[in-house]
Amino acid sequence: MSNPLISKLRISRFLSLLHQNLINRSWIFWSGLSLAIVLIYGFESPKVSFQSEYFIQDDARQHIFWMGRFLDAELFPQDFIADYFQSVAP
């Protein structure tokens, strides 16, 4: 006849190992799923952004629009915003 204490200890140890393995498997699954979502959308969003023929960053557009004055001196007459961005340009 087996000792009930030893049998409870084995069951407890088995359940503990099972619980640890399930936590590890769950962690691996959710971490892998999160990484997959980040990679998918990380590659998709720039692809959509760069499909436009006239793609330009908003900050660049803001700081270089006044440079048209190099070709046409009368462009943006009395425009304080254009004057400001021209004055702060390096």
Backbone bond lengths (Angstrom), bond angles and torsions (degrees), N, CA, C in turn:
res aa  C-N    CA-C-N  psi(-1)  N-CA   C-N-CA  omega(-1)  CA-C   N-CA-C  phi
1 M - - - 1.439 - - 1.530 109.24 -
2 S 1.336 116.48 138.85 1.458 119.65 -177.88 1.525 110.11 -88.18
3 N 1.273 113.74 154.48 1.451 121.01 -179.16 1.537 108.53 -77.57
4 P 1.340 119.37 127.36 1.468 121.25 -178.74 1.529 112.48 -63.27
5 L 1.337 117.32 -30.67 1.454 120.76 179.95 1.529 110.95 -67.22
6 I 1.335 115.89 -41.89 1.465 120.28 179.32 1.529 109.38 -66.38
7 S 1.298 116.60 -40.93 1.452 120.51 -179.99 1.531 110.55 -65.23
8 K 1.337 118.84 -39.92 1.469 121.15 176.94 1.526 110.59 -66.37
9 L 1.335 116.67 -36.06 1.456 120.84 178.46 1.527 110.75 -65.74
10 R 1.322 116.50 -41.50 1.462 120.57 178.29 1.526 110.73 -65.40
11 I 1.313 116.25 -42.30 1.468 120.11 178.70 1.525 110.08 -63.83
12 S 1.329 115.57 -43.13 1.461 119.91 179.14 1.530 110.74 -62.57
13 R 1.317 116.78 -43.75 1.462 120.61 178.90 1.534 111.00 -64.80
14 F 1.328 116.11 -40.63 1.462 120.65 178.04 1.533 110.83 -62.93
15 L 1.306 116.68 -44.98 1.468 120.15 179.90 1.522 111.13 -66.05
16 S 1.313 117.26 -36.51 1.454 121.30 178.16 1.530 110.44 -64.71
17 L 1.327 117.06 -45.97 1.466 120.35 178.11 1.525 111.20 -64.39
18 L 1.311 116.28 -40.15 1.457 120.74 178.62 1.527 110.14 -62.57
19 H 1.320 116.81 -43.51 1.464 121.33 179.32 1.530 110.64 -63.10
20 Q 1.333 117.73 -43.78 1.457 121.22 179.29 1.528 111.10 -63.71
21 N 1.319 117.28 -41.75 1.463 120.43 179.69 1.523 111.38 -66.79
22 L 1.321 116.84 -37.74 1.463 118.90 178.54 1.519 110.86 -67.32
23 I 1.325 117.03 -38.22 1.459 120.12 177.67 1.527 109.44 -64.89
24 N 1.324 117.99 -43.22 1.462 121.19 179.48 1.523 110.87 -63.56
25 R 1.330 117.21 -43.82 1.461 120.63 179.28 1.518 110.67 -65.65
26 S 1.296 117.43 -40.16 1.461 121.42 178.58 1.517 110.15 -64.66
27 W 1.325 116.66 -43.48 1.463 120.86 179.50 1.515 110.80 -63.33
28 I 1.312 117.15 -42.81 1.465 121.09 179.10 1.523 110.11 -64.01
29 F 1.320 117.09 -43.34 1.465 120.57 -179.94 1.517 111.16 -61.35
30 W 1.325 117.19 -51.94 1.467 119.88 -176.09 1.524 111.53 -69.05
31 S 1.303 118.48 -35.54 1.467 120.60 176.60 1.528 110.62 -66.18
32 G 1.320 116.01 -42.72 1.457 120.22 177.81 1.516 112.10 -64.15
33 L 1.325 116.74 -41.90 1.466 120.71 178.18 1.520 110.74 -64.11
34 S 1.314 117.82 -42.96 1.471 121.48 178.42 1.523 111.05 -62.59
35 L 1.314 116.87 -43.23 1.458 120.76 179.16 1.529 111.01 -65.01
36 A 1.320 117.11 -39.97 1.462 120.40 178.50 1.525 111.24 -63.18
37 I 1.319 117.93 -42.48 1.472 121.27 179.37 1.523 110.34 -64.35
38 V 1.325 116.68 -42.90 1.466 120.36 179.36 1.528 110.18 -62.23
39 L 1.322 118.01 -43.23 1.459 120.64 -178.94 1.526 111.66 -67.82
40 I 1.321 117.12 -41.58 1.472 120.03 -179.82 1.515 110.46 -61.86
41 Y 1.317 117.54 -52.63 1.461 119.96 -178.17 1.526 111.56 -74.03
42 G 1.321 117.52 -25.87 1.455 120.57 176.70 1.514 112.42 -66.58
43 F 1.329 117.63 -30.07 1.459 120.81 177.51 1.521 111.95 -91.91
44 E 1.318 118.10 -26.80 1.461 121.02 -178.13 1.529 112.97 -76.13
45 S 1.318 117.84 -40.23 1.465 118.98 -175.13 1.525 113.24 -66.83
46 P 1.325 121.38 -42.81 1.473 117.91 176.22 1.527 112.28 -67.40
47 K 1.332 116.19 -31.80 1.459 118.88 179.69 1.520 110.51 -62.24
48 V 1.313 117.37 -41.38 1.463 121.23 177.65 1.524 110.34 -68.44
49 S 1.310 116.86 -38.58 1.467 120.50 -177.96 1.521 112.30 -66.34
50 F 1.317 117.80 -38.96 1.457 121.31 -174.84 1.521 113.54 -88.31
51 Q 1.334 118.94 4.05 1.452 120.69 179.06 1.519 112.54 -74.32
52 S 1.305 117.49 -23.51 1.459 120.97 -178.81 1.534 109.99 -71.24
53 E 1.327 115.79 140.22 1.457 120.44 179.88 1.521 111.37 -70.29
54 Y 1.318 116.52 -32.00 1.458 121.67 -176.35 1.517 111.40 -108.09
55 F 1.306 116.31 47.78 1.461 121.21 -178.08 1.522 109.55 -76.98
56 I 1.319 115.90 126.75 1.468 121.30 175.38 1.527 107.88 -149.82
57 Q 1.294 116.50 142.24 1.450 121.52 -178.76 1.533 109.62 -70.98
58 D 1.322 115.85 144.67 1.466 120.13 -177.45 1.522 112.68 -60.32
59 D 1.321 118.58 -40.08 1.459 120.46 179.46 1.526 111.14 -63.82
60 A 1.323 116.04 -40.35 1.463 118.44 178.77 1.516 110.35 -65.51
61 R 1.314 116.63 -42.11 1.465 120.24 178.61 1.523 110.13 -60.63
62 Q 1.300 116.49 -38.66 1.456 121.40 -178.18 1.527 111.10 -67.59
63 H 1.318 117.32 -37.03 1.456 120.33 -173.70 1.526 114.21 -93.74
64 I 1.347 119.02 -10.95 1.468 118.26 -177.48 1.522 113.72 -117.45
65 F 1.306 118.98 -1.27 1.467 119.32 -176.83 1.519 111.37 -61.48
66 W 1.293 117.57 -32.34 1.458 121.72 -176.65 1.522 112.49 -72.02
67 M 1.336 117.86 -14.09 1.457 120.80 -177.26 1.523 112.69 -68.49
68 G 1.320 116.80 -9.69 1.451 119.73 172.27 1.521 111.66 -61.90
69 R 1.305 116.45 -18.13 1.467 121.20 177.15 1.533 111.69 -64.68
70 F 1.324 118.18 -22.55 1.459 120.36 177.59 1.530 110.63 -65.50
71 L 1.337 116.60 -32.24 1.464 120.76 179.76 1.523 112.11 -89.24
72 D 1.328 115.66 -35.38 1.468 120.71 -178.55 1.527 107.28 -132.38
73 A 1.310 116.91 108.13 1.466 121.74 -174.57 1.526 112.78 -66.67
74 E 1.322 117.35 -21.63 1.465 120.77 -178.00 1.527 112.86 -94.69
75 L 1.298 116.90 12.70 1.468 120.99 179.08 1.534 109.94 -77.75
76 F 1.297 117.98 138.30 1.468 125.01 -178.34 1.531 112.42 56.34
77 P 1.307 118.56 58.83 1.466 119.03 179.51 1.531 110.83 -69.90
78 Q 1.300 116.07 136.57 1.467 123.99 178.61 1.533 112.19 51.79
79 D 1.326 116.60 38.68 1.464 121.86 178.53 1.532 107.46 -99.78
80 F 1.327 115.38 107.87 1.464 119.93 -176.01 1.526 112.30 -66.81
81 I 1.316 117.64 -32.45 1.467 120.13 179.27 1.523 110.00 -68.69
82 A 1.317 116.78 -45.20 1.465 119.84 177.43 1.525 110.32 -62.71
83 D 1.316 117.14 -41.06 1.466 120.46 177.64 1.528 111.14 -62.19
84 Y 1.312 115.90 -40.69 1.476 119.58 179.96 1.524 110.81 -63.77
85 F 1.338 116.98 -50.47 1.465 118.63 -177.87 1.521 111.57 -66.11
86 Q 1.322 117.68 -30.01 1.460 119.86 175.57 1.528 110.09 -68.90
87 S 1.312 117.10 -36.33 1.466 119.91 -177.90 1.530 113.06 -73.30
88 V 1.332 117.99 -28.54 1.459 119.85 -178.58 1.526 112.65 -94.80
89 A 1.327 117.26 -2.52 1.465 120.29 178.61 1.522 109.64 -70.77
90 P 1.308 116.78 142.57 1.485 119.20 179.73 1.504 112.07 -70.47
